[in-house]
Amino acid sequence: MITLIKNAEVYAPESLGKQSILIFNDKIAKIGDINEESITGIGVDYKIIDAGGYIITPGFIDPHIHLVGGGGEGGFATRTPEVQLSDLIQSGITSVAGLLGTDGTTRHLESLLAKARGLEIEGISTYIYTGNYDVQTPTITGNVKDDAILIDKVIGTAEIAISDSRSGQPSVHELAKIVGQTRVGGMLSGKAGITHFHTGPGKAYLSILHQLLDEYELPASNLHVTHVTRSKALFDDAIKLASRGAFVDITADEETFEWIAYYKKNKGDMSKLTISSDGNGSLPVFNEAGELLGLGVASTRTMYEQIVKTIKAES
């Protein structure tokens, strides 16, 4: 099947101006000036889409999404549902990195792997993390290194929780072992080998990760820290961690543009900043005593809305 899209403003992701795109068997064959007469001369059927007045961009990569749902902090009735393909497509997401969260007992890595494979068959590029909040963290093969080496879709370990009452309360040495095993697993399998951290509202912020970098021979580039906009103090600490070479992630919400502007103003390394949806994860609200007050469900749509808002504000 041949499709010609013409007259669109194309970003790849840099601006290419008004271009045509030739698609052959669901893959982009060419972006640029394309002669329609030459396609007609081939003598095969093809489809033309006039995208005048529209913008074409690559699909978004969502680096933190709960493909099989999450939650459960309020009991079994508060478990969140699985992600559906339609949710992703409507949110402009074409690549995902799925993970578990608080619950590594009734949510399973094997189910996460199966869900990722199913979504890939439906047309989305999918990857997963082994592990969950806990330390010792669950795996499929028995350890995080072997998961990264032997399971094609595993690109690292996540989401290890720090500064949170729901975490496994790990020591810096325990985290160093996970980061080290994940890094080696990535090296031996040709993958990123990233350890992805959930950051809670605790006053320790990211201190345990700074300590890890100070005391162990582990590269900061193997760390990726999310939920860093819970407070200004935490975000300032995230900017410091990014300056050391780690990656930091903003969970999309209504203040995403303001956080990005603050990051840039304070000379944050933009090459180390990502945005994710936390899609289908639970959004619990606790009081100071750690009691659950209520919860919501994160939407994949929020990331799309906030990226559009940011682009419009910057243009």
C-alpha positions in Angstrom: 0.0 0.0 0.0 1.4 3.4 -1.0 0.2 6.6 0.6 1.2 10.2 -0.3 0.7 12.9 2.3 1.2 16.4 0.9 1.1 20.1 1.8 1.7 19.5 5.6 4.1 21.4 7.8 6.5 18.7 8.8 8.6 18.5 12.0 11.0 15.6 12.2 11.3 16.8 15.0 13.1 19.9 13.6 11.0 22.1 11.3 11.3 21.0 7.7 8.6 23.4 6.4 5.9 22.3 3.9 6.8 18.9 2.6 5.3 15.7 1.2 5.7 12.3 2.8 5.7 9.0 0.8 4.7 6.0 2.9 5.2 2.4 1.6 3.9 -0.6 3.5 3.4 1.5 6.7 7.0 2.9 6.6 8.2 6.3 5.6 10.1 6.0 2.3 10.8 9.7 1.6 10.2 13.2 3.0 10.6 16.0 0.6 9.5 16.9 -3.0 7.7 14.0 -4.5 6.5 13.8 -8.1 2.9 12.5 -8.2 3.2 11.6 -11.9 6.1 9.3 -11.2 4.0 7.4 -8.7 1.1 7.2 -11.1 3.5 5.8 -13.7 4.2 2.8 -11.6 0.7 1.6 -12.3 -0.3 0.7 -8.8 -3.1 2.0 -6.6 -2.1 4.7 -4.1 -3.8 7.0 -1.6 -3.4 10.8 -1.4 -4.0 12.7 1.8 -4.1 16.5 1.4 -2.8 17.7 4.8 -2.8 21.4 4.0 -3.2 23.5 7.1 -2.0 20.6 9.4 1.2 19.8 11.2 2.8 16.4 11.1 5.2 15.4 13.9 6.7 12.1 15.1 4.5 10.4 17.7 5.3 11.1 21.3 7.4 8.7 23.4 5.8 8.1 26.9 8.7 7.0 29.2 6.4 6.3 32.2 3.1 4.6 31.7 1.2 1.9 33.6 0.1 -0.4 30.8 -1.6 -2.9 33.0 -3.0 -0.3 35.4 -1.7 0.6 38.9 -3.0 1.9 42.2 -4.7 0.0 44.9 -3.7 2.2 47.7 -7.3 2.5 48.8 -7.9 -1.3 48.6 -8.8 -3.6 45.7 -11.7 -1.5 44.5 -9.2 1.4 43.7 -7.1 -0.6 41.2 -6.9 1.3 37.9 -7.6 -0.2 34.5 -5.3 -1.3 31.7 -4.3 1.2 29.0 -6.1 0.8 25.7 -4.7 1.4 22.2 -7.3 4.1 21.6 -6.1 6.0 24.6 -2.6 6.1 23.2 -3.5 7.0 19.7 -5.8 9.9 20.8 -3.0 11.2 22.9 -0.4 11.2 20.0 1.7 8.5 21.7 3.3 5.9 19.5 6.1 4.6 21.8 5.8 3.6 25.4 7.9 2.3 28.3 5.5 0.4 30.6 6.1 -0.3 34.3 4.6 -1.5 37.5 4.1 0.8 40.6 3.2 0.2 44.2 1.6 -3.2 43.6 4.0 -6.0 42.6 1.8 -8.7 44.1 -1.5 -8.6 42.2 0.2 -6.9 39.2 2.8 -9.1 37.4 5.7 -8.4 35.2 4.6 -11.3 33.0 1.3 -9.6 32.4 3.1 -6.3 31.7 5.2 -8.1 29.1 2.2 -9.7 27.5 0.4 -6.3 27.4 3.4 -4.7 25.7 3.6 -7.5 23.1 -0.1 -7.1 22.4 0.1 -3.3 21.9 3.1 -3.8 19.6 1.0 -6.1 17.4 -1.6 -3.4 17.3 1.0 -0.9 16.0 2.7 0.8 19.0 6.4 0.5 19.8 6.6 -0.9 23.3 9.3 -1.5 26.0 9.0 -2.3 29.6 10.9 -2.1 32.9 11.4 -4.9 35.3 10.8 -4.3 39.0 8.5 -2.1 41.0 8.5 0.1 44.1 10.1 -2.6 46.2 13.6 -3.5 47.2 14.1 -6.4 46.8 12.3 -5.8 43.6 10.4 -8.4 41.5 11.9 -9.8 38.3 11.0 -12.4 35.8 14.2 -14.4 35.6 15.4 -13.9 39.2 17.5 -10.7 38.9 17.3 -7.4 37.0 20.5 -8.0 35.0 19.2 -11.3 33.5 15.9 -9.7 32.7 17.6 -7.0 30.7 19.8 -9.5 28.9 17.3 -12.3 28.2 14.0 -10.4 27.7 13.9 -8.3 24.6 11.5 -5.7 25.8 13.2 -5.0 29.2 15.3 -1.8 28.9 15.9 -1.3 32.6 14.4 -1.4 36.2 11.5 0.7 37.5 10.0 2.3 39.3 12.1 2.1 42.4 10.5 4.3 45.0 12.5 6.8 47.2 11.4 9.5 49.6 8.0 7.9 49.9 6.2 6.0 52.7 5.2 3.4 50.1 8.8 2.6 49.1 10.8 -0.4 50.3 12.9 2.1 52.3 16.1 1.0 50.5 19.6 1.8 51.7 22.0 3.5 49.3 24.0 0.2 49.0 20.8 -1.6 47.9 20.1 1.0 45.3 23.7 0.8 44.1 23.4 -2.9 43.5 20.2 -2.5 41.5 21.7 0.4 39.4 24.9 -1.6 38.9 23.1 -4.8 37.8 20.8 -2.9 35.5 23.7 -1.0 33.9 25.6 -4.2 33.2 22.5 -5.9 31.9 22.0 -3.0 29.5 25.7 -3.1 28.4 25.6 -6.8 27.6 22.3 -6.6 25.7 22.9 -3.3 23.9 20.1 -1.5 25.8 19.9 1.7 27.9 20.2 -0.1 31.2 18.3 2.7 33.0 17.1 2.6 36.6 13.9 4.7 36.8 13.0 6.1 40.2 9.7 7.1 41.6 10.2 10.2 43.9 7.7 10.7 46.7 7.0 13.8 48.8 9.5 13.0 51.5 11.9 15.8 52.7 15.0 13.7 51.8 14.2 14.6 48.1 16.9 13.1 45.9 19.7 13.0 48.5 20.0 9.2 48.4 20.8 9.4 44.7 23.4 12.2 45.2 24.9 9.9 47.9 24.9 7.0 45.4 26.9 9.1 42.8 29.3 10.3 45.5 30.1 6.9 46.9 29.8 4.4 44.0 31.4 4.1 40.6 28.1 4.4 38.7 27.4 6.9 35.9 24.7 9.4 36.5 23.4 8.8 33.0 22.0 5.5 34.1 19.6 7.3 36.5 16.1 8.6 35.4 14.0 10.2 38.1 10.3 11.0 37.8 7.6 12.9 39.7 10.1 15.7 40.4 7.5 18.6 40.4 5.9 17.8 43.8 7.6 20.9 45.3 10.0 23.7 44.3 12.6 22.3 46.7 12.4 18.8 45.0 12.6 20.4 41.5 15.6 22.4 42.5 17.2 19.2 43.6 16.3 17.5 40.3 18.0 20.4 38.4 21.1 19.7 40.5 20.9 16.0 39.7 20.5 16.7 36.0 23.7 18.9 36.1 25.5 15.7 37.3 24.3 13.8 34.2 21.1 12.1 35.4 17.8 12.3 33.5 14.8 13.9 35.2 11.1 13.5 34.2 8.1 15.8 34.6 4.8 14.1 35.2 2.4 16.1 33.0 -0.1 18.2 34.7 -1.7 21.7 34.4 1.6 23.4 35.5 3.9 21.6 33.1 4.7 24.7 31.1 5.6 26.7 34.2 7.9 23.9 35.4 9.7 23.7 32.0 10.1 27.5 32.0 11.5 27.4 35.6 13.9 24.6 34.5 15.2 26.6 31.6 15.5 29.8 33.7 17.6 28.0 36.2 19.9 26.6 33.5 18.6 23.1 33.7 20.1 20.8 31.0 17.3 20.4 28.5 18.9 17.3 27.0 18.3 15.6 30.4 14.6 16.6 30.7 11.7 14.3 29.7 7.9 14.5 30.1 5.7 11.5 30.8 2.0 10.9 31.4 2.0 8.4 34.3 -1.0 7.1 32.3 -3.4 4.8 34.1 -1.5 5.2 37.4 -3.3 6.2 40.5 -3.0 9.8 41.8 -3.4 9.3 45.6 -3.7 12.2 48.0 -2.4 11.6 51.6 -2.5 13.8 54.7 0.5 14.4 56.9 -0.3 11.3 58.9 -0.1 9.2 55.7 -3.8 8.5 55.6 -5.4 8.3 52.1 -7.8 11.2 51.5 -8.7 10.3 47.9 -7.3 9.4 44.5 -7.7 9.9 40.8 -6.4 8.2 37.6 -3.7 9.7 35.4 -4.7 10.3 31.8 -2.4 9.8 28.8 -4.2 12.8 27.3 -2.6 15.2 29.7 0.9 14.9 28.2 -0.5 15.7 24.8 -2.3 18.7 26.0 0.6 20.1 28.0 3.1 19.6 25.1 0.8 21.5 22.8 0.4 24.2 25.4 4.1 24.6 25.8 4.8 24.7 22.1 2.2 27.4 21.6 3.5 29.4 24.5 7.1 29.3 23.1 6.2 30.1 19.5 
